[in-house]
């Protein structure tokens, strides 16, 4: 009847089909809703695939809303359930604590994981990857203002140069008046005199988690969990070199493309570079 409506009056068609007007429009509404669901599922699938399965229903909802779609997150969650789209769990992280090998700093951060401006509060840690029995260690620095990874270093061994190289890269990005607090766990690298002296020389405050308390550095723990569930566990690597290249690509994606709900649906770099309201 939908096609015949273009050529015949609806009243005549309803009479010929012995169909109530209310029934016809009810079925027409159901048909339109079904078509909208098919289109919405295609959009959900496109966002899910574009981000390689890294987005859950909340980020997909935010992405669709930024594209102009008026949609409820519960609808996206329900449709993703029907499509069997879901994320993976997070694995455990590398632990670098070896006891007291140098000086331990106080916990100045105190789980205050928010910052009012860039380069006010930084957090860092080391995590480990294993590819065919070979290990790779990653040492990043995150800015708590927007969750951006401001610098990182990789190495085959958890040596001091892994951390010292990372902190030098991060410091090179600071402006003349920037003096961030840099928080870590009590890993042996962060207790070394050379590391502490580098921070003092450039005016950075050192902060450390309490012994054995991973929640004191929850922001960095969260990044490592996201990195491993969205990148490492979704791929297979033939070599350490392939993993290194993939990590560089993922961190760029994380900084520039991957949206964060707490940043109003913007990526870290988009949030940092957005125009300041007058």
Secondary structure, DSSP 8 states (H G I E B T S, - for coil): -TTGGGTS-HHHHHHHHT--HHHHHHHHHHHHHHHHHHHHHHHHHHHHHHTTT---HHHHHHHHHHTT----HHHHHHHHHHTT--------------S-SS------STT----SSTTSEEEEEEEEEEETTEEEEEEEEEETTTTEEEEEEEESS--HHHHHHHHHHHHHT--TT---EEEE-S-HHHHSHHHHHHHHHTT-EEEE--TT-GGGGHHHHHHHHHHHHHTGGG---SSHHHHHHHHHHHHHHHHHT--BGGGTTB-HHHHHHS----
